[in-house]
Amino acid sequence: MKSNKYKEKANFLGELIAEKRKACHFSQNVLASKMQLMGINIGKNDISKIEAGKRLIRDYELLAIKDILNLELNNLHL
């Protein structure tokens, strides 16, 4: 059976995203709304699942999150 998880997580950036979102004083709803304004169909529940490592992050979602939260993704150390 195919699995989209590694070490029981669908992504490893969720914790970083949550940390940066909170540092920007954005709620999950605010982040989702900002992404929706960029044309990305995502909701608060999706943000919650991403941050918990329970949902894959699509590449275009990651790029939008990077821009909104001013994330530096060049030298990730996981």
Protein Blocks (a to p, Z undefined) as FASTA:
>chain_A
ZZfbeehiabfklmmmmmmmmmnopafklmmmmmmmnopacdfklmmmmmnopaccdfkl
mmmmmmmnopafklccZZ
